[in-house]
Amino acid sequence: MKDWIGKHRWLFFGLVTMLTWGVWGELSELIERAGFPSGHVYVVWAFSMVPCAAAALRIARWRLDRSPRALLLGLSAGLLGAGGQLVLFEALRFGPAYIVFPFVSMSPVVTIALSLALLHERASRIQIFGIVVALAAIFFLSWQEGAHDGTAEGGLWPVLAVVVFVAWGVQGYVMKFANASMSAESIFFYMALTGLMLVPVALRMAGPQSGRIGAGLWIGGFLTQLLNAVGALTLVYAYRYGKAIIISPMQGLAPLITMVLSLVIFAVVPGPMLTVGLVLAVVALVALSVERDG
């Protein structure tokens, strides 16, 4: 197993990201149903990044890249990711989720385009097939079934959705580009730092929250978001060892895990759109995992 991981580090870390984000997707829905306010989700997530950042620095023997270039790249990756989350919250306030989520989920298209044009990355034919199928799977897996009665307010939400789409797509490219000149641990540290810096903005956007949150919900919310943070850390490692044109669509397949958990644990049968996404995701994952020169 250790030898396999050593030879397929990008795939191992990519799969860990898929697994942790998939479980996180299922648990986060349960936590919100239990009464954890959505306005505090970002705050808990930002603080859950702290232990992962500490673990990353421990792995790096507490060496942090402090050059101006490292600061720019690390903080840029963090701002694009965390800032995109805050913009997404705002987009969902006014726009229908069944449109916003599938559109935003296609952000790997931006990462792939930038990596092809600027990093000159290439993939084998079967991996190219996997990329195309993965993008289709991401769209179907993000489809919000039963949510088509939502109404849209104003004309700003499409602009906000585009901002998130571009920000998250560029973030993937920045993480890959930054890994060439700084450690993955430093990249994640600056991502965590940026997330904490935006906590006051998140609290202001959330406004006053009604009701008291019990300690159990706080703990559950933190542990749930910790899975998100772990996935973010392994994603940075995946970008270090793998091609962005492969990693970016792979990370978008995390809902596959969420769907399987819902089916196994709660016997929730997916609708037609999600079923198509599940099948496509399995095909894409197999194709993307094939390592060949090309």
N, C-alpha and C positions, 0 to 999 in steps of 0.2 A: 504493500500500500504506500509506504514511504517513497519507494522508487517511482511509483506511478505518479504521485503528487509532484515529485521533483521534475519529472519530464513533462507534466501537463499542468503547470502551476496556474496558467491563465484559466484553464477549464475548471480546475478545482475551486479557485476563488470565485469564478463566475457562477458555479453551481451553488456555492455557499450563499452568495448574494440572492440568487433565485429562491433558495430554501428559506432563508431568514425573512426576506421580504414577503414571500408567500404566506408564511405563518403569521407575520405581522399584519398582513391584510385581513386575515380571518379574525385575529384577536382584537384588532383595533375596532372592528365593527361591533364585536361583543362588548367591549369596554364602553363605547358610546351608547349602546343600547342600555347598558347598566346605569347610565346617568352621568358619565364623564363629559363635561361640556367641551364642545368642539373648539371653543375659543381658547382653551388652555392646551390643546394638543401640541401646538407649535412650541410652547414654553417647555413642556415636559420633554419633547423631542430634543430641544436645544441642550438641556441639561443632561440628557442621556448620552449625548456625544462626549461629555467630559471624561467618564471612565474609559471609553474607547480611545480617546485621544491620549490619555495617560498610559494606557497599555501600549499604544503605538510608539510613544516616545520611549517607553521602557524597552521595547524591542530594538529601537534605534540607539540604545544606550544613552538616552537623554540628549542626543545630538539633534539640534534643530537648525535647519538652514535659515540663516538670517540675512542673506544678501537681498538687495533691492529687488532683484529679479524673482527670487523665491517669494518674497512678500507679495509682489504684484500678482504672480501666478496663483499662489495659494489663496490669497484673499479674493481673487477674481473667481476661482472655482467655488469658494464658499458663498460669495455674494450671488452668483448666478443660480446656485442651488437653493439656498435659503430664501433669497429674495424672490425667486420664482414661486416658492411655496406660498409666500404672503400674497403675491399677485394672484395666484390661483384661488386663494380663499376669497379674494375680492371679486374675481370673475364669477365664482359660483354664487355669490350673493345676488347677482343680477342676471346671469345666464343659465340656461338649462344644462344640467349635468350630463344629459344624454348626448349633448353636442360637444360640450367643453372637454370631457374626459377622453373620448376617442380622438379628438383633434390633438390635445396636448400629449397623449400617449405616443403619437407619431414623431416625437422629437428626435428619436434616433436617426431619422432621415437627415436632419441637419448635421449630426455628428458624422454620419457616413459620408455625406457630401464634402464636408470640410476635410476629413481624413483622406479621402481620395484625392482631392485637389491640392492640399497643402502638405500632407505627410506622404503622399504617393503610396499609400497602402494598397495591397493587392490580395486577392483571395482566390482559392481554387474554384473550379466550376461548381462543384457540389456545395461549397460554402456560399457562393453567390446565390445559388438556388435557395439555400437555407436563409440567407438574409432577406430575400424577397418573400419567402413563405413566413418568416418571423414577423415582418412588418404587417402582413395581412393578419396573422394571428393576434398581434398586439391590438390591432383595430377591433377585431371581433371580441377579444377578451375584455376590452374596455367598454364595450357596449352596455349601456344602462337600460336593461330590460325593465319594462313596467314603469319607466320614468318619463314617458312621452307627454304627460299631461302638464309638465312644468311650463311656466310662462317666463318670458324674458322681459326685463325692464331696462329701458334705455338702449343706447347704441354703443356703450363703452365696452361691454363684456367681450365682443369679438376681438377688439384691440388688445385687451388684457390677455385673452387666450393666446393670441399670436405672440405676445411678449413672453409668456411662459414657454410656449413651444420653442421659440428661438433660444431663450435663456438656458433651458435644460439641454437643448441640443448642443449649444456652444460649450456648456459645462463639460460634457463628455469629451469634446475635443481638447479643452484646456487641461483636463486631468491627464489625458494621454500625452499631450505636448509637454506638460510640466514634469512628467516622470522621466523625461530625457535629461533633465538638468538638476533635479532635486529629488530627495527621498520621498517615497510614498507616505511615510510616517509624517513628514513635515507638511505635505499637502493636506493630509487629514487634520492635522493640528490646526492649520489655518482655516479649514472648513468649519471645524468646531468653534473656533474663536469668532468667526463671522456669524455663525448661528446664534451665539450668546449675545453678540453686539446688537442683533436685531430683535431681541426679546422685548425691549420697551416698545418698539414699533408694533409688535404682535399684540401686546397687551392693550395698546391704545386702539388698535383696529378691532379687537374683540369687545371692548367696552365692558361695563359692569356685568358680572355673571350672577344670575339669581340662584339661590339655593346653596346649601352647604355641601361640600365634597368630603366624604368620609376618607379616613386614612387608607382603607382598603382600596378605594378607587384610585387614590394617588399612587399607591404602590403598584397596582395593576397597570395603570397608565404608564408609569415609568418603565416597568419591565417590558411592556409591549413596545414602547418606543425604543427601548434598548436593542431589540431585535432589528429595528430599522437602522439604528446607528452601526451595529455590527455589520449589517449588509452594506452600508455605505463604506465602511473601512475595507471590507474584502473587495468591494468594487474598485477602489483605488488600486489595490494590489493586482486585480485582474487587468486593469489598464496598464499596469507596469509591465506585465509579462505577455499580454496578448494584444492583438490588433483591435483598434477602436471600431473598425467596421464589423467586427465579429462580436465584441463585448457589448456594444451599445444595443443591438437588437436582442441579445441574449438576456440582458437585464430586464427588458420589457416583457419577458415571458413569465415573470414571477406570479401573475394571476393564475397561471396553470396550477401552481401548488395550492393557492387559495381555493380554487374550484375543487380540487381533489379532496382537500380537507372538509369542505362543506358537504361533499357527496358522501364521504366515509363516516364522518362524525354525526352530521345532522340529516343525512339522507336527502339533501337538497339537490333535486335533479335540475341541471342547467337547461335553459331554453335553447331553441334552435341556433341562435347567433353564437351563444357561448359554447355550445357543443362543437360548432364549426371551428371556433377559436381553439378549443382544446385539442382537436385532431390536428389542426395546422401547427400548433405549438409543439406537439410531440414530434411531428415530421421535421420541423425547423430545428429543434434541439439536436436531433440525431445528425442532421446535415451540417450544422454549425460545428459539431464536435469532431468532425472528421478532419484530421490534420494532414494536409498535403501541401507540397510546394506549389505555388501558383500565383 
